[in-house]
Amino acid sequence: MADLRTLDEIIAAGWSTGQSLEQKQRVADYVVDGARFGVRDLKQKSKSPNDVEIDQATSEIWTACTLFACLQIPIREIRSLDESGQRLERPDLDVILDDGSCVGVEIADASEEALRKHDAGKHLIERTILDMIDEDSDFSTAMGRVYFNLSLGGAFVGSGGELTSKRDANSIIEEIAAFILSGAHRQQVEDYFSTFPSKFKALHARGALYHASFWEHAPHFSVSDGAITIGREDRSYEVLRVLDRHRKAAERYRPIPLWIILSLTDPLEYFHNTVDAVAKAPPVIAPFVRGFLIDQLARVLQLP
């Protein structure tokens, strides 16, 4: 994935078929800042080649293009930069519609803040350990030809087991590095998952587990939440909170007709069914003239 720098390259790799492929092709064909989005470098949040997260500006464009592709809205061009080449703000994008009119589009992440912090912590742990494998020969040798999966113990929003800060993630990084350097991950165990010794306090306290097995290709490291419980409660309250915050802020936006796209970035959001919950009690969106809610399965709700 790190070697695939553009959406065109991702499409050419052949990972998508059917409706998913058609949607990616429509997304790739939108013109952004004078060029097809498909040829745009999908910039990562950090300089690490192991970073799987794209930066905020690219994410905002991707979200907008995905929504337009799902609804097959004809767009002449999307602009993320002003005439001086600076990023647009308040709102995030200018969109030239097919009739030549221009609207401003604000992109808002409507997933829970606790979940976003937890996911950021997971990505930091995984990225840092992979970078150590790539850059530190002693650490790579200690890791060996092993596939190592860290299960954080089934953390989910509201459980109290979420990663709440960068300090949480760094504590786990330090202990994982020490555990691997000790060679303990190479010891034969009967169970598929094993617990960490009590001296690794952060990992032991949260009930983290690990699986380590021989992998002939190269050392590798991954992080997961393990088994989780998905509650039945929808997350419409978070959508409404984020929407109300942006409605108030929109009073100070540039003078242009405004749209808002609320994005549910949690990949498990489908099970909470927040899209349907919001549809049953549609919120007020003014001063935005059009509003949309989209989840990771590309289900789109247009708010009245």
N, C-alpha and C positions, 0 to 999 in steps of 0.2 A: 504493500500500500504506500510505503514511504517513497517509492520510485515513481508513483503515478501523481503527476503534478497538476493535471488539468482534468476537467470533467470529460473532455473528448477522449483522453487516455483511459479513464475509468470505463467509459462506454466501450472502447475498442478492446479492453481486456476481456469482455464477454461475460461479466459477472451477472448482468441483468438480462431478463427476457420478458416477453409479453408486455403487459401494461406498465410494469416498472421501467422497462427499457424505453417504451414510447414516452413516458413522462420525463425521463432523464434527457431524451433527445429534444423534447420541447424546451426544457429548462436550458439546455446547452445553446439553443438557437436564439434565445433572447439577446438583444444588443444591450450591452452595459458599457457606459463610458466610451462609446464609439467602436466597440469590438464585440464579437460573439462571446457570451459567457463561457462557452465550451473551451475557449483557448486561454482563459484567464488562469493565472497561477493561483491554486488554492492554498493561500498562505496559512501556515500553522501559527498557533498562539505563541510558540517558542521557537528557538532555533534548533531544537533537538530533532534529529531525523526520526526519532521514535514517538514524536508527538502526533496523536491521532485527531486532535482538535483543531479546527480551522479558526482563524481569528475572527473577531467580532464583525468587522466590516464585510468580510466574505460571507459569514454566516447570515448576516442581514440580507444580503443580495440573494443568497441561495434560498432563504425562506420566502422572499417575495416572488422569485421566479417559480418556485415550487407551487405556490398558491395560484399564480397566474396560469401556470401550466395545467393544474387540476381543473380550474374553471374555464380554461381555454380562452382567457381574456386576451384579445389582440393588443399588443403593445408595440409602439414604434421604437422606444428606447427607454432605458432606465439609467438615471444618472446618480452616482454616489459622490461625485466631486463637483465643486463649484468652478467658476471660470478661472480661478487662480490655482486650481489643482488641489485645494484643501477639501477634506471630507465634509460633506453636508451634515448639518445637525439641526434638530428641532424643526422639521422632522428629518429622518435618516436618509430618505431617498426622494428624488423627483422622478416622476413617471410620466412620460409623454404617451398619451393614449392614442388609439388609432385615428381619432378625429382631430388630432393635433393639440387638444387641450392638455394641460399639465396639472397633476395632482401631487401633493406631498404625502409620502407613505412613512408612517412610524412603525418600527418593528419592536415588539415587546415580548420578552420571555415570561410566560405566565405559569411556569412550573414553580413549585415551592422552593423557597430560598434554601431551606435545610437540605433538600435533595441536591440542589445545584452545588452547594458547598461540599457535600459528600462525594459527588461525582468528580469534582475538581480534585479532591484529595486522592481518590483512587487513581486518576490519571497521573497525578504527580508521583505517586509511589511507583506505578508501572514504568513511567517514562524515565525516572531517575535510576532505577535498578537496571533497565535495559541500556541506558547510557553508560553505566558503570561496566557492564559486560563488554560494550563496544570499546570503551576508552581505557579501561584499567586491566592490563594483562594479568596481574596477580589475581584480581577478582574473577576474571573470566576463567582462569585456570582452576581456581577454587570451585567455581560453579560447575565446571566439567560439562560433559555432553548430556545435560539434564534438562528436561522440561519441568519447570517449577511453577505450580499454581498456588497462589495465596488466596484463601477464602477468609474474608473479613468477619465471618460469623453471622451472616444473615442480617446485616444492618438494613433497616428501612426507615422511612420517615415516621417519627413518632415512637420509635423503639428505644431511643436513648443510646443506640449504638452507632449513630452516624459519626462520620468524621466532621468535626465542626470547625476546624481551623487548619492552617498550614502546619502549625506546631504538632497537631495530632498526626498528620501524615509523615512529618519528619521523624517523629518518635518511632513510627513503624519502619521507616526506611533504615534508620540506624540499627534497629534490632534485626531486621531481615539481613542486612549486610553482615552483621556480626555472626548471625546464625549460619549463613552460607560460608563465610570465611573459616568457621570452626569445622566445616566438613560434615556437620550433623545431618544435613539433607541427603547424604549419600548412604547413610546407614539403612540396612534392610529392615523393613517393617511389614507386618502382615496386612494391616488395614490400608484401604485406598487413601484415606485421609488420616493425618496424624496431628496430635496437639503439640504445642510448643512447650518446652520446659518452663517452669515457673520463673526462672531467672530472666526470661524475656518478658518483662512485666507488662508492657503495653499490649503485646500480642496475647499473652496468657489471660490478662484481665478481660479482654473482649471475647474470649473463646475462639480466637482465630485458629484455622486449620491450614494444613499444607499438604500438597501432593507433589512428590518428586519421583520422576522415572527417567530411565535412559532414553535419549532421543538422538538418533544418529546424525542429524543434520547440523545442529549447533546448540549451544545453550540458549534457553529462552525462559522468559518470566512473564506471568500474567496475573491479574488481580480480578477477583470476582466477589460478589456478595454472598455466595453460597445459597442455601435454601432460604427463601423469604416468604413472608405472609403478606398477601395483598388484601387490604381492607376493602370493604364494600362502599365506603364513603367516597363520594365524588369530590373533586377539587375545585368546584365552581367558586367557592369563597375566595380562593387565591386569584382566579381569573378576574373576579369583580374588584378585588383589592388593587390589582395591577392596572385594570382599566380605569378605575376612579383616579388613581395617581396620575395616569397619563392624561386624563380629561382635564384635570386641574392644571397640569403643566402645559397643555396645549394652548392655553390662553396666551402664552408667551412665545408660541411658535411663529415661524415666518408666515406672512399673510398669503396663504394659498389654500385651496380646498384640501381638506385633510382626510386621509384614510388611515386606519390602524389595523395591523395584523398581529393578533395575539397567538403566540406559538407555544404549544405544550411540548416541551422537549424531552419529557420523561418517556423512554421507550415502553414502559409498562402502563402508560396512561390509558391505553385502550380498556384495561380491566376496570379502571375507575369510572369510565364512561362519562367524563366531564362534559364532552361535547353535547351529549343528549341532555344532560342536566341544565346546561346553560340555555339550550334551545327551548326548554319548557318554561323558563322564566327569563326571557330576553331582557338584557339590561339596556339602560339609556346610554347612547354613545356620543351624544353631542358634547363638544363642538365638532367631532369627527362626522363626516357625512356618509362614510361607509366603514363598516367594521367586519372583520373576519376572525374566526378562531380555527386553527389548524393543528392536528396532532401528528404523531410520527408515522401513522398509517395513511397520512394525507387525506384524512376525513376533514372536510371543510364545512364550517357553519357560517353563513352570512348573517350578521347581526342587523336587525331592522333599523 
